[in-house]
Amino acid sequence: MYGQRRLSLTFGLVIANLCASLAAAAEPPEKGQSAVVDQIRAEGVIKVGVIVSPPFVMQDPIADGYTGPIPVFMEAAAKGLGAKVEWVPVNWDTMMAGLQANQYEVLGTAVYATETRKKVAKFVNFSRSGVCYVSLKSAGQVATREEMRSTKLSIVIPAGASFTQDFSKAYPQIEVATKPFPPGANDFFDDVRTGRYDLTIIEGVLAPQVAALNPDLQVVPSIEQCLASPDFPIEIGIAVNRGDPAFETYLSGVIEAAAPEIEAAVKNNSK
């Protein structure tokens, strides 16, 4: 999905070229400055909660792992602490609870930094994203946001999505269903193809790639509008628990050092 093989190879090169330099660019906390870092060093592992969320985290079909900007961040951060990453698969509706329960030190997926989430966690943001939509092209139902506002339709959205209430306010005519992604998938395209729902969501930055790989689906609104002004734009980042500013500062340094290369990689894979 989403051309993951090409994405995997591109980001694999990024990881190989950047990990050592990024780890060196951010000064890790000294012993006693961060309880989280002291624990990571003692165990030799940093646990990272992860959800596949292209183009920021993809499943790597070659290495049976993960690739993308967030794995770049986390592999580099772990290297700087003399540790390895242990990926902990999570889901959208329980990911914040798992972080608060200390099931992982970092929620390392593309998390929308909403005001509600910022009350319980600290965010280290690395990009900005938003939402667009796809429908079945042959159905010819909608092509614009204006038509979405005036047409009775149905949409399926991932359970736990932060923008669900905002969507219902913006598009009151559309009936909203929420559910987890199917096993092994990170989209609901087949539900649209079979007519179970009229629409589903995509990351705005992926609009060109989704259109190219799925000629039977129509991106709503246009690809150009998706890239320029997606719905519900918001900062996205990785999340950590409150109370350890030294750990947060270290992660910020790693991500800041990676910013130019990661921005280029995301743009390249959103064409």
C-alpha positions, 0 to 999 in steps of 0.5 A: 500500500502507498507504494511501501516498497519504494518508500522503504528503500528510500527511507532505508538509505536515509536511516543508514546515512543519518543515524550516526550524525543525528545521534552525535548532533544531540547531547544526551543527558548525563547520568542522573539528569533523566530517569527515563534515559537512565532506565533506557541505558540500564536496559539497553532498550528504548520501547517505542509505541508504533502505528503504521501511518504513512508517510511517517511510519511504514511497514518495511516488507524487506526487513520485517520492521518499520521505515520512515521519518519516525524510525529515523528519529528513534533509531538515531535517538537510541544509538545516542543512548547506546540502546536499541529500539523495541517497537511496540505495536499499539492502536489509535484509541488506546495509544495515549493510555499506553503511554501514560501506563509506561508501556513504552517510553515514546509514542513514536507514531504520527500523533496529532498534537491536540489540546486534549492530548497535550494536557497528558503528554509532551509533544516533540513535533516534526511536521504538520499534516491534515486530512483529505478524502477518497471516494469511488470514482465510478460512483461520481458522488462528490468531487469538492468539499462544498458537495460533501457539505450538502450531500448525504453520504457515509464515511469511515474513519479510524477509531480514535482519530482526533478530528472525528468531532470536528469532521461531524461539525464541518460535514453534518450531512455525512454519517460517520462510522469509526472502527479499527483498520483491518488486520494488516492494512492502514486504510479503508479503501476496500470498504469504499470500493465495495460501497459499504461507505462512500468516503474514507480519509487519507493524509493530505500529503499522500494525495498524489501517491494515493491517486497514482496507485488507486486509479479507481478512487477519486481524491477529494478535494483536488490533489492540489487543494489537498496539498495546499489546504487539507482539512483540520491541519495540525502539528504532529509529533511523537509523544512522551510522558510529562515530568522528564524535560531532559529526555524531551530536550534530547529527542527535540535535538535529534529531530531538529538535526534531522529536519532538512533530510526528513522534510526532503524525504517526505516531499519525495514520497508524497509526489 
